[in-house]
């Protein structure tokens, strides 16, 4: 079911269709051509603003970059967004406003709640393809969400990648044990049942299942439960930081040698910044190369150059920036394939173009060629915190789920 593909720091051999088409030359855009609009409900304020500002920067920088390369088939790209404060009602209002005035071909949704809420309207309009911040497993249901996709693996697929890595750590015929710790939210519960089923298939015993409130809470009772079962790995999901830090510090103080892992939104530098040396050894699954990784490639190099050009003082770009850039890359690829086929930019045609993506070279954003499956890109790599160096470093090959 899985195939591991080795990629250790070397540059991808060939340019992908997007990079090849857009970086070999940068023709001037025809000013009289109708722009292709990228729309977005972006949380520049509210509880998700810490990510929203970087998502906005990634989409803005990509738009500037693609236009410097001649746009898409000579047509300029226009990025139009509204601040939503991470509120579903405001996101819906933003979508209606932008759709009414700009007819976006593609759209960035700021949350799972918004993307589920807007699905009926999106399906009836039939002229916009949507992706965004969510990796919710539900969005891989092509019957209910035919015009939405995930810009990476779903949360269930992330658990599959993590469990594949854990299975590879077994010694002398013995599989490691694992505990799942997750928030009492839709986000937190999303991959748990699928994760348990996949663990059983791999012969990995799930020795504890702990659900907590999100955020900073007293986890001393839960830590005692974990001390009793002494799992080899704890996989966290449904958090950004707290209470991951509390679990890690308390369990290490008890002398447990458990290894700690998390999914996308809890695998950025925030955990290093907040925990310092205590973050050392924490591992996360990431579908993209980190901004400060040693990896390279034509698109990854272009991303870094554009980021430096737009804000030389900003330094490191978080994972939200990388995710936003990749969203826009996929939109560009989908729009280009649709136009190259001589078809109109309808949601049906763009969804078909998305589904046609196979062995796509992303120019180093992802370290191996990727193939769309179930409206997602089921690929990732396990990275471990090197606290002294202040960054994540790869500890696995790229894992692409079949």
C-alpha positions in Angstrom: 0.0 0.0 0.0 2.9 2.3 0.5 6.0 3.1 -1.5 8.9 4.9 -0.1 11.0 6.9 -2.5 14.5 8.0 -1.6 15.5 11.6 -2.0 18.5 12.8 0.0 19.3 16.3 -0.9 19.8 15.9 -4.6 18.2 18.3 -7.1 15.3 16.8 -9.1 16.5 15.7 -12.5 13.8 17.3 -14.7 11.7 20.3 -14.5 8.0 19.7 -14.0 5.5 20.9 -16.5 4.7 24.0 -14.5 8.3 25.0 -13.9 9.4 24.2 -17.4 6.6 26.2 -19.0 7.0 29.2 -16.8 10.7 29.6 -16.0 12.4 29.0 -19.3 11.0 32.3 -20.5 9.1 35.2 -19.1 7.1 36.7 -21.9 5.2 39.9 -21.4 1.5 39.5 -20.5 -1.1 40.8 -22.9 -2.6 43.7 -21.0 -6.0 43.2 -22.8 -6.4 39.6 -21.6 -8.8 38.9 -18.9 -7.0 38.1 -15.6 -7.3 34.8 -13.9 -8.5 35.5 -10.4 -7.2 33.6 -7.3 -9.7 34.4 -4.5 -9.3 33.9 -0.8 -10.9 34.0 2.6 -7.8 34.8 4.7 -7.7 35.0 8.5 -5.5 38.1 8.9 -7.0 38.7 12.4 -8.5 36.4 15.0 -7.2 33.2 16.6 -5.6 31.8 13.3 -3.9 35.1 12.4 -0.5 33.7 13.3 -0.9 31.4 10.3 -3.1 33.7 8.2 -0.5 36.4 7.8 2.0 33.9 6.3 -0.7 32.3 4.1 -1.4 35.8 2.7 2.3 36.4 2.2 2.7 33.1 0.3 -0.2 33.8 -2.0 0.9 37.4 -2.6 4.4 36.4 -3.3 3.4 33.6 -5.6 1.1 35.9 -7.6 3.9 38.4 -8.0 6.2 35.6 -9.1 3.9 34.0 -11.6 3.1 37.4 -13.1 6.9 38.1 -13.5 7.0 34.9 -15.5 4.2 36.0 -17.9 1.2 34.9 -15.9 -0.7 31.8 -17.1 -0.6 31.3 -20.8 0.0 35.1 -21.1 -3.0 36.0 -18.9 -2.2 38.0 -15.7 -3.1 36.6 -12.3 -5.0 38.7 -9.8 -5.2 37.7 -6.1 -8.3 39.0 -4.3 -8.9 38.4 -0.6 -10.9 39.4 2.4 -10.0 39.2 6.0 -12.3 36.7 7.8 -10.9 36.7 11.4 -11.3 32.9 11.1 -15.1 33.1 11.4 -17.2 30.9 9.1 -19.9 33.6 8.6 -17.3 36.1 7.5 -15.6 33.6 5.2 -18.9 32.9 3.6 -19.6 36.6 3.1 -16.1 37.1 1.7 -16.7 34.2 -0.8 -20.0 35.7 -1.9 -18.5 39.2 -2.3 -15.4 38.0 -4.3 -17.4 35.6 -6.4 -19.9 38.3 -7.2 -17.4 40.9 -8.3 -14.4 38.9 -9.7 -15.5 35.3 -10.7 -12.5 33.6 -9.2 -11.2 30.4 -11.0 -9.7 29.2 -7.7 -10.3 30.0 -4.0 -8.5 29.6 -0.7 -10.7 28.6 2.2 -9.5 29.3 5.7 -11.1 26.5 7.6 -12.8 23.1 7.4 -16.0 24.7 8.7 -16.1 27.2 5.9 -15.3 24.7 3.2 -18.0 22.3 4.4 -20.5 25.2 4.8 -19.8 26.7 1.3 -19.8 23.3 -0.5 -23.5 23.4 -1.6 -23.1 26.9 -3.1 -19.7 26.1 -4.7 -21.2 23.0 -6.3 -24.2 24.8 -7.7 -22.1 27.7 -9.1 -19.8 25.3 -10.9 -17.1 27.8 -11.8 -14.6 27.7 -8.9 -12.1 25.1 -7.7 -11.3 25.4 -4.0 -8.5 24.4 -1.6 -7.1 26.0 1.5 -5.9 25.6 5.0 -7.8 22.4 5.7 -6.5 18.8 5.4 -9.8 17.4 6.6 -10.3 13.8 5.6 -14.0 14.6 4.7 -12.8 16.7 1.8 -11.5 13.7 0.0 -15.2 12.6 -0.5 -15.5 13.5 -4.2 -19.3 12.9 -4.2 -19.9 15.5 -1.6 -17.0 17.9 -2.3 -16.3 17.5 -6.1 -14.8 21.0 -6.5 -12.5 20.9 -3.4 -9.1 19.4 -2.9 -6.4 19.1 -0.2 -2.9 20.6 -1.0 -1.1 17.7 0.6 -2.2 14.5 2.5 -5.4 14.4 4.5 -5.1 14.1 8.3 -5.9 10.4 7.9 -3.1 10.1 5.3 -0.7 12.0 7.6 -1.4 9.3 10.2 -0.8 6.7 7.6 2.6 8.2 6.8 3.5 8.5 10.5 2.5 4.9 11.1 4.5 3.7 8.1 7.5 5.4 9.7 6.8 3.9 13.1 6.5 0.4 11.6 9.9 0.8 10.0 11.4 1.4 13.5 10.5 -2.2 14.7 13.4 -4.4 15.8 13.9 -8.1 16.0 10.4 -8.7 14.7 8.8 -6.6 17.4 6.6 -3.6 16.4 6.7 -0.4 18.5 3.7 0.6 20.5 1.9 3.9 20.0 -0.6 6.2 21.9 -2.8 8.7 20.2 -3.4 12.0 22.0 -5.8 14.4 20.4 -8.1 17.4 21.1 -11.8 17.0 21.7 -12.7 18.8 18.5 -13.7 17.8 14.9 -10.1 18.7 13.9 -8.7 16.5 16.6 -10.9 13.5 16.1 -10.6 13.5 12.3 -7.9 10.8 11.7 -8.3 8.7 14.8 -10.5 5.8 13.7 -8.7 5.5 10.4 -5.4 5.7 12.3 -6.4 2.8 14.6 -7.5 0.7 11.6 -4.2 1.4 9.8 -2.2 0.6 12.9 -3.9 -2.7 13.2 -3.1 -3.5 9.6 0.6 -2.8 10.3 0.6 -4.8 13.5 1.2 -1.7 15.7 -0.6 -1.8 19.0 -2.4 1.4 20.1 -1.9 1.1 23.8 -3.7 4.3 24.9 -6.2 6.8 23.4 -6.3 10.1 25.1 -8.6 13.1 24.3 -8.1 16.5 25.9 -9.4 20.0 25.6 -7.5 22.1 23.1 -5.0 24.6 24.3 -3.1 24.8 27.6 -4.7 22.4 30.1 -3.6 20.3 33.1 -2.5 17.0 31.7 -1.0 15.4 34.8 -3.7 12.7 35.0 -3.2 11.8 31.3 0.5 11.7 31.7 0.1 9.1 34.5 -2.0 7.0 32.1 0.8 7.1 29.5 3.4 6.3 32.2 1.5 3.1 33.0 1.5 1.9 29.3 5.0 3.4 28.4 4.3 3.8 24.6 7.3 3.9 22.3 5.6 6.7 20.3 3.0 9.3 21.1 1.2 10.9 18.1 -0.4 14.2 18.8 -3.2 15.7 16.6 -5.6 18.6 16.8 -3.2 21.1 18.5 -0.8 23.8 17.4 1.4 23.8 20.5 -0.2 23.3 23.9 -0.6 20.8 25.5 2.1 19.0 23.4 4.8 20.8 25.3 3.3 19.8 28.7 3.1 16.2 27.7 6.7 16.1 26.5 8.2 17.8 29.5 6.3 15.9 32.1 6.9 12.5 30.5 10.6 13.1 30.1 10.8 14.2 33.8 9.4 10.8 34.6 12.2 9.1 32.7 10.2 7.8 29.8 12.0 7.4 26.5 8.9 7.9 24.4 9.3 9.6 21.1 6.8 12.3 20.2 5.2 13.0 16.8 2.7 15.4 15.3 0.9 16.4 12.1 1.2 19.5 9.9 -0.2 22.3 12.0 1.9 21.3 15.0 5.2 20.8 13.1 6.4 24.4 12.6 9.1 26.3 14.3 6.6 27.6 16.9 7.3 24.5 19.0 11.1 25.2 18.8 10.6 28.9 19.7 8.4 28.1 22.7 10.1 25.0 24.0 13.8 25.6 23.2 16.0 22.6 24.1 12.9 20.7 25.3 11.7 20.5 21.7 14.7 18.4 20.7 13.7 15.1 19.1 10.1 16.0 18.4 9.0 14.8 15.0 6.4 15.9 12.5 5.1 14.8 9.1 5.5 17.5 6.5 4.4 17.3 2.8 6.8 20.1 1.7 10.4 20.9 2.2 11.0 23.4 5.0 12.0 26.9 3.9 15.4 26.5 5.7 16.1 22.9 4.7 19.1 21.9 2.7 16.9 20.8 -0.2 16.8 22.7 -3.5 15.1 22.7 -6.9 14.0 25.3 -9.4 10.7 26.1 -7.8 12.0 26.0 -4.3 14.8 28.3 -5.3 12.3 30.6 -7.0 10.2 30.7 -3.8 13.1 31.6 -1.6 14.3 34.3 -4.1 10.7 35.8 -4.3 10.4 35.7 -0.5 13.7 37.5 -0.1 12.7 40.1 -2.7 9.4 40.8 -1.1 10.6 41.1 2.4 14.4 40.9 3.0 14.0 41.3 6.7 11.5 38.5 7.3 14.0 35.6 7.3 12.5 32.1 7.8 9.1 31.5 6.2 6.7 29.2 8.2 4.9 26.2 6.9 1.8 28.3 6.2 3.7 30.2 3.7 4.9 27.0 2.0 1.4 25.6 2.0 0.0 28.7 0.4 2.6 28.8 -2.3 1.9 25.1 -3.1 -1.9 25.8 -3.2 -1.2 28.5 -5.8 1.2 26.2 -7.7 -1.5 23.6 -8.0 -4.1 26.2 -9.1 -1.7 27.4 -11.8 -1.0 23.8 -13.0 -4.8 23.1 -13.1 -5.7 26.3 -14.9 -2.8 25.8 -17.4 -3.8 22.2 -18.2 -7.4 23.2 -18.7 -6.5 26.1 -21.0 -4.0 24.0 -22.9 -6.8 21.4 -23.6 -8.9 24.2 -25.1 -11.5 24.0 -22.4 -13.3 26.7 -20.4 -12.4 27.3 -16.7 -15.4 25.5 -15.2 -15.2 23.6 -12.0 -15.8 20.3 -13.8 -13.0 20.9 -16.2 -10.6 22.1 -13.6 -11.4 19.2 -11.3 -10.7 16.8 -14.2 -7.4 18.6 -14.8 -6.5 18.2 -11.1 -7.3 14.5 -11.3 -5.0 14.1 -14.2 -1.9 15.1 -12.2 0.4 12.1 -12.1 4.1 12.0 -11.3 4.2 15.8 -11.2 7.6 17.4 -10.5 7.0 20.3 -8.2 10.5 21.7 -8.6 11.7 20.8 -5.1 8.7 22.0 -3.1 8.0 18.3 -2.5 11.0 16.1 -2.9 9.6 13.5 -5.2 7.1 13.5 -8.1 3.5 13.5 -6.8 0.2 12.0 -8.0 -3.3 13.2 -7.0 -5.4 10.6 -5.3 -8.9 11.2 -3.8 -8.5 15.0 -4.4 -5.3 15.0 -2.3 -1.5 14.7 -2.6 -0.8 11.8 -0.2 2.9 12.3 0.3 5.0 13.4 3.2 8.3 13.0 5.1 9.2 12.7 8.7 11.3 15.5 10.1 12.9 15.7 13.6 13.7 18.8 15.6 17.4 19.6 16.1 17.0 22.1 18.9 20.6 23.2 18.9 20.4 24.1 15.1 16.9 25.5 15.6 15.3 23.6 12.7 13.7 20.4 11.5 15.9 17.8 9.7 14.7 14.8 7.7 14.8 11.4 9.3 12.9 9.4 6.6 12.6 9.0 2.9 9.7 10.6 1.2 6.6 8.4 1.7 3.9 8.4 -1.0 0.7 6.4 -0.2 -0.4 4.3 -3.1 
